[in-house]
Amino acid sequence: MSLGHLQHQATHAEDHAEQKCEMSFPQPKPEVPQLPQNLLRTIDCQQGAVRAVRFNADGNYLLSCGSDKSLKLWSVSRGTLLKTYSGHGYEVLDADGSYDNSQLCSCSSDKTVILWDVATGQVTRKLRGHAGKVNCVQFNEEATVILSGSIDGTVRCWDTRSRKFDPIQILDEAQDGVSSLKVSEHELLTGSVDGRVRRYDLRMGQLHVDFINSPITCVCFSADGQCTLTSSLDSTVRLLDKSTGEMLGEYTGHKMKGYKLDCCLSSKDTHVLSCSEDGHVYCWDLVEGSLMLKLPVGKAVVQSLSFHPSETRLLTAMEGRVQVWGAEPEETEEDVVVVQQEKA
Amino acid sequence: MASDSDSDGDFVTFGTPLEPLEEDEPLRKPVPLHEQTVKDEKGRYQRFHGAFTGGFSAGYFNTVGTKEGWTPATFVSSRQQKAGRQNARPEDFMDEEDLGDHGIAPRQITTTADFASGRKDVIRDKARAITSLSAPIPGDTVLEDLVAPARSSMGVELLRKMGWKDGQGVGPRVKRRLCKQRADSGTRAFVSASPPNGLSGSQDEEDGEFVPENVTFAPKDVTPIDFTPKVDLHGLGYRGLNPLAALRGGPGAGHINLFTMDSDRSNSLFGEDRKGQRRRGGVAGQGFGVGAMEDDDEDIYHRDIMSNYDTVLGGEEPGDGLYGWTAPQQYNRKKKDHSKDAAYLGKILEGFTLASDKLETKTIFPPPNLPRDFRPVHYFRPVVDLSSVSPMVAQALQTSRGHMAQEEPSKGGRHQLDSAQRRELLGEATLQGPSSVFDLLKVEDRERLSGLRRPSSDTSSGPRQPTPGRPEQLCSGCRDSPAAARASAQKALSSRFTPHAEQQQQEALSVWSGPTAQAQTGQTFKPFERTPHKQARYDLYIDQLKQGDRDALELSLDPTMTEWERGRERDEFVRAALLYKPSSSSLSCRFTRGKQDDGVEADTVEVTRDQENDVDDKQAAVKMKMFGKLTRDTFEWHPDNLLCKRFNVPDPYPGSGFVGMPKVKRDKFSVFNFLTVSESPTASASPAPQGVKPSEPGKRSRWDVSGQAGNKERKEKDPVSEFLSVARIEASGSGPEASTTDGPTTDPTVEPDTEQKDEEEEEEESRPSMDLFKAIFASSSDEKSSSSSEGESEEEEEEKEEGVRSKAGTGPQISNQLNVNTTQPAPPVSTTPSQNPDVVFKMPSGPAAAPPPRDQEMEEEEFGPRLPPPSSTLTAERRPSPTPSAKDDKHKKKCKEKHKAKKHGKHKKDKKKKKNKRHKHKGKQKKSSRKEESSDSSSEGSDGNSQEDGEEGGGVSTEELLRRLKGIRGKNLQ
């Protein structure tokens, strides 16, 4: 991951250098950000309905959470199954990978959170304590803490370092189930069905509560960490300023009335994406708020989506299938093939 | 598709995997000292012989390095390579241990001589000097030294490379010649710096040499500061006596001033001959007296003159400038100031003097900003002195926390004081107007109430001492006519207890004298555990009941108690006996009691200190899309210390003793916790009388909620709530008298065909917990819909309530309910459904093409946003092609969503109706009733959907569904 990150930075630096060289010329128009509008491949997960699909930290692998109690790890580029993790007692609802790809955590309707060892597929730890099904789970940056939000209205912070089976802390401020949860460096963002987005600032020791008035289905941080994105059951995605709570943007048009669906930001914060109950993924321009793309995924509800951490690549989950979307259709495929050949 | 075994090949494993952690594996014990072992780097055990016998074992059984012994240096000699003389180095005799980090000759990185500064090899030089002395030819090495390359430090080498020459200073070259390159000797420097003829230096330079314009010079070399370390034990600056110099004497020896002041040093630099330096001999110096042989006693003691030093900062001249004025300075100044001030002000009136102290300026504080949700309504709480009422009443009051005077106000802190107490403390006058609900009562009602109170107060031990300053409205009336009051009390009691109590006693008797009760040996439930006497009496009562004694109640009661108290206890016992009758106690043995249930703190509950702002305002703000300040609340929140550590963040509140939000203790069942200031009278007067029964101070179990008989009568036992209800009726003036007097005991069979308000009130009276449920499960608009359903009989309502309860009992909502009961004193905050009516999905009407039965079961508990159902084909485990299945699915979902949307559209009313409906068809299966709901709403919404409804049922059987649909429509039409 770090290597990729470095490369990314390097290209950035080059860009800067170029710009500086061409200072005398009018600056070229910034490239129009590409949208993941081409279907690269479809993975039939064969694990019941896919409740959530997630990229790993570097975006090379994907995790699919199945309603048949299994969690599966796939290669994004080849679409092959790498590992199946079984140990949950009921459908898996969310999963996350650690920064070093050595561990996974997943949560389930069986009220447990499981920490997995990626390579062996063994259960490293099974964390019990939630009183209801666990909706969302997330590692912190260093994978030292697992945070899980449950329908019982609590967020529990589990220590992965110690062998205690009790959570470090229980955040029970939510008055209803916690539907979504994100972690940044020192902040914790939770969305609850009570219509409030809570941001726990560990550094300041403060809790900021933003009232949305509609049950929150998904919350996200923007990549720059200045904004939060919330989608709620009033079929609206809102972009809020993190520090003040003011609304910076409102994105509508999709349909999110009853299901817990995901939303996300593109990797460079240029677009806002949201699942919809009408079988599309809606993609808005972040600044303009205009609908840029209405990606037809299928006919059922698009349940989950995940954006690649650095590239223009999108995962969508509908029913039992996961679809991978990219910016360029053929080229990427060929690239993948080439890469594979090279590897061989 | 790769299988699991294949996929293993895709991983690259680095390092040794840790042993998989066993769940609940016990922690490893530390190895005790005597079992700890030492191994060398090859893994061999090293035995410790003891410090004096060689330390650890080494080598081969303490002998040599290897089994073969020492390895000799191989002898090599050939024609080409003769065995030369081998110089044995010390290292040859060392083993690896000696060369190791902790050995005698550690191999570590050191500075080589080339890079070492000159000082380092002093020792080596010394050694060389010694060897030179002992060399066969003395001075042999001297030559060697001469020839040896000069060793200078790296810095010097570098400087040389850069063009530096010895004697020059370091730095950029300067244009103008500042001064001649000075030699090291101080005298020469002095000569050049200050010539005797007094000419300036520059002139001197110009005189000396011709300086071309374009020549730059290296800067002057700076004499380094001498950092000689202090090694002696003298004081700072003391140089000690040099015996050589002292004894040698003479002017050549120089001065023997041991302290070198600057002035002295300069003197010596100037070469001035001082008298003392012409001393003939002998030891002299500071601290040495003048010897007898000395002819002159000069300045042997160093004297420092204070005039050398500045005593005043800033060069101000000392004194106040008033030369010759001998008065104290302080006085002077004051006088002066006064005169000045007076002059400024002008003439001072006779008899007045100027104030010596300035008047303190009054600081005016701005009025406090009212919080946005502040409403200027004040509720005067009934002031009841605990000492003035009977212990029974006091207890009842305390459990309901009628904000009365406490026995120990100091214990509660200032937050526990009520307004009257605060007023007392502040010494304010009593407020005008009605300060208590009692003032609102009619005279006869008040008398009746005080009559109830009187007998108990009579028996209370010790003379009653009314607290001074506290209004005594309560007993004022009863003093006038004690007899009348007693009579009225008796009447009230008899009217209250007789009819119902009789019936209930019979019931209790029949229950407890049954065979099940007889079989039960130990009584599991002790409702009056907190008051042992009462419990003892209750036990007695139960025992009597078991024996089938008809007079069980009368026998078990304490005859010394007052009539009122006895009546109350009688009723309580009957109720408790009914509630915890054998059947339920056999059930209750399956449950464990809450740990923190009873205790002193049982009356209080911890609530977060910071409460959220008004939700209504926020909703308005959200509607106007004015996110930001209006919708944001910021609270103090304490993260766990360990969590901070894990997040690499400093603890924002180090040393704070708690985590989470700051909590404060509130009364758990205070009437006023549920008194939210709102317009609707029903909401404002919805006391929660749960705390009345001391037997259940904390959470109520499901069982006692459903204990209807007890429920009905409980209400009237709570004096405060009764007072309130009475007061409210009095205030409104519309309440019929009947409902106040025997309202609580109204038969449930009485038709609620009076006016709507009456019904509402009556409902409250008889079932106070309804408000609570409303607060939880419905919004305020629910009130209207309840009024609209006038036609319903009370039975139905009860059913409904039960339904709600049973639902709450199974689903996760029970936690919600408990929340409200225990932790949330402010219902509007916690009325989850009212805020998001669309959240609490009763049961998602799943597609008829059913997911597996387990699914169904789980989904019944579900609330919050749902998960999309897995496609039907998936669950059926056959996937002919994804497209058609998806199509089907979508259809179904669409239908559902439409229902859903409709449900959102008219949430409240529908909800209520649906509830009723559900109970009407209680007999039916739950699943089917759910189906009805959804189809019901759709049919109400638009008939166009009925087609789709039919399709929806495709999975089960279309006919069946249609049949049901029709049935429901028929019912609707009724």
Boltz contact constraints between the chains, C-beta under 6 A:
constraints:
  - contact:
      token1: [A, 48]
      token2: [B, 870]
      max_distance: 6.0
  - contact:
      token1: [A, 48]
      token2: [B, 874]
      max_distance: 6.0
  - contact:
      token1: [A, 49]
      token2: [B, 870]
      max_distance: 6.0
  - contact:
      token1: [A, 67]
      token2: [B, 870]
      max_distance: 6.0
  - contact:
      token1: [A, 80]
      token2: [B, 2]
      max_distance: 6.0
  - contact:
      token1: [A, 81]
      token2: [B, 1]
      max_distance: 6.0
  - contact:
      token1: [A, 81]
      token2: [B, 2]
      max_distance: 6.0
  - contact:
      token1: [A, 82]
      token2: [B, 7]
      max_distance: 6.0
  - contact:
      token1: [A, 82]
      token2: [B, 10]
      max_distance: 6.0
  - contact:
      token1: [A, 83]
      token2: [B, 7]
      max_distance: 6.0
  - contact:
      token1: [A, 84]
      token2: [B, 4]
      max_distance: 6.0
  - contact:
      token1: [A, 119]
      token2: [B, 11]
      max_distance: 6.0
  - contact:
      token1: [A, 122]
      token2: [B, 20]
      max_distance: 6.0
  - contact:
      token1: [A, 132]
      token2: [B, 812]
      max_distance: 6.0
  - contact:
      token1: [A, 144]
      token2: [B, 646]
      max_distance: 6.0
  - contact:
      token1: [A, 145]
      token2: [B, 646]
      max_distance: 6.0
  - contact:
      token1: [A, 151]
      token2: [B, 864]
      max_distance: 6.0
  - contact:
      token1: [A, 157]
      token2: [B, 643]
      max_distance: 6.0
  - contact:
      token1: [A, 168]
      token2: [B, 640]
      max_distance: 6.0
  - contact:
      token1: [A, 168]
      token2: [B, 642]
      max_distance: 6.0
  - contact:
      token1: [A, 168]
      token2: [B, 643]
      max_distance: 6.0
  - contact:
      token1: [A, 169]
      token2: [B, 640]
      max_distance: 6.0
  - contact:
      token1: [A, 169]
      token2: [B, 643]
      max_distance: 6.0
  - contact:
      token1: [A, 169]
      token2: [B, 659]
      max_distance: 6.0
  - contact:
      token1: [A, 176]
      token2: [B, 832]
      max_distance: 6.0
  - contact:
      token1: [A, 177]
      token2: [B, 864]
      max_distance: 6.0
  - contact:
      token1: [A, 179]
      token2: [B, 865]
      max_distance: 6.0
  - contact:
      token1: [A, 186]
      token2: [B, 647]
      max_distance: 6.0
  - contact:
      token1: [A, 186]
      token2: [B, 649]
      max_distance: 6.0
  - contact:
      token1: [A, 193]
      token2: [B, 839]
      max_distance: 6.0
  - contact:
      token1: [A, 193]
      token2: [B, 864]
      max_distance: 6.0
  - contact:
      token1: [A, 195]
      token2: [B, 836]
      max_distance: 6.0
  - contact:
      token1: [A, 202]
      token2: [B, 639]
      max_distance: 6.0
  - contact:
      token1: [A, 202]
      token2: [B, 644]
      max_distance: 6.0
  - contact:
      token1: [A, 202]
      token2: [B, 647]
      max_distance: 6.0
  - contact:
      token1: [A, 202]
      token2: [B, 649]
      max_distance: 6.0
  - contact:
      token1: [A, 203]
      token2: [B, 649]
      max_distance: 6.0
  - contact:
      token1: [A, 204]
      token2: [B, 652]
      max_distance: 6.0
  - contact:
      token1: [A, 205]
      token2: [B, 637]
      max_distance: 6.0
  - contact:
      token1: [A, 205]
      token2: [B, 652]
      max_distance: 6.0
  - contact:
      token1: [A, 205]
      token2: [B, 653]
      max_distance: 6.0
  - contact:
      token1: [A, 206]
      token2: [B, 634]
      max_distance: 6.0
  - contact:
      token1: [A, 206]
      token2: [B, 637]
      max_distance: 6.0
  - contact:
      token1: [A, 207]
      token2: [B, 635]
      max_distance: 6.0
  - contact:
      token1: [A, 207]
      token2: [B, 637]
      max_distance: 6.0
  - contact:
      token1: [A, 208]
      token2: [B, 634]
      max_distance: 6.0
  - contact:
      token1: [A, 209]
      token2: [B, 633]
      max_distance: 6.0
  - contact:
      token1: [A, 210]
      token2: [B, 631]
      max_distance: 6.0
  - contact:
      token1: [A, 210]
      token2: [B, 632]
      max_distance: 6.0
  - contact:
      token1: [A, 211]
      token2: [B, 618]
      max_distance: 6.0
  - contact:
      token1: [A, 211]
      token2: [B, 631]
      max_distance: 6.0
  - contact:
      token1: [A, 213]
      token2: [B, 619]
      max_distance: 6.0
  - contact:
      token1: [A, 213]
      token2: [B, 622]
      max_distance: 6.0
  - contact:
      token1: [A, 215]
      token2: [B, 836]
      max_distance: 6.0
  - contact:
      token1: [A, 215]
      token2: [B, 839]
      max_distance: 6.0
  - contact:
      token1: [A, 215]
      token2: [B, 865]
      max_distance: 6.0
  - contact:
      token1: [A, 217]
      token2: [B, 865]
      max_distance: 6.0
  - contact:
      token1: [A, 244]
      token2: [B, 628]
      max_distance: 6.0
  - contact:
      token1: [A, 245]
      token2: [B, 627]
      max_distance: 6.0
  - contact:
      token1: [A, 245]
      token2: [B, 628]
      max_distance: 6.0
  - contact:
      token1: [A, 245]
      token2: [B, 632]
      max_distance: 6.0
  - contact:
      token1: [A, 246]
      token2: [B, 627]
      max_distance: 6.0
  - contact:
      token1: [A, 246]
      token2: [B, 628]
      max_distance: 6.0
  - contact:
      token1: [A, 247]
      token2: [B, 627]
      max_distance: 6.0
  - contact:
      token1: [A, 257]
      token2: [B, 900]
      max_distance: 6.0
  - contact:
      token1: [A, 258]
      token2: [B, 866]
      max_distance: 6.0
  - contact:
      token1: [A, 258]
      token2: [B, 900]
      max_distance: 6.0
  - contact:
      token1: [A, 259]
      token2: [B, 865]
      max_distance: 6.0
  - contact:
      token1: [A, 259]
      token2: [B, 866]
      max_distance: 6.0
  - contact:
      token1: [A, 259]
      token2: [B, 868]
      max_distance: 6.0
  - contact:
      token1: [A, 260]
      token2: [B, 865]
      max_distance: 6.0
  - contact:
      token1: [A, 298]
      token2: [B, 886]
      max_distance: 6.0
  - contact:
      token1: [A, 299]
      token2: [B, 886]
      max_distance: 6.0
  - contact:
      token1: [A, 299]
      token2: [B, 887]
      max_distance: 6.0
  - contact:
      token1: [A, 299]
      token2: [B, 890]
      max_distance: 6.0
  - contact:
      token1: [A, 300]
      token2: [B, 886]
      max_distance: 6.0
  - contact:
      token1: [A, 300]
      token2: [B, 889]
      max_distance: 6.0
  - contact:
      token1: [A, 300]
      token2: [B, 890]
      max_distance: 6.0
  - contact:
      token1: [A, 301]
      token2: [B, 868]
      max_distance: 6.0
  - contact:
      token1: [A, 303]
      token2: [B, 868]
      max_distance: 6.0
  - contact:
      token1: [A, 319]
      token2: [B, 871]
      max_distance: 6.0
  - contact:
      token1: [A, 320]
      token2: [B, 874]
      max_distance: 6.0
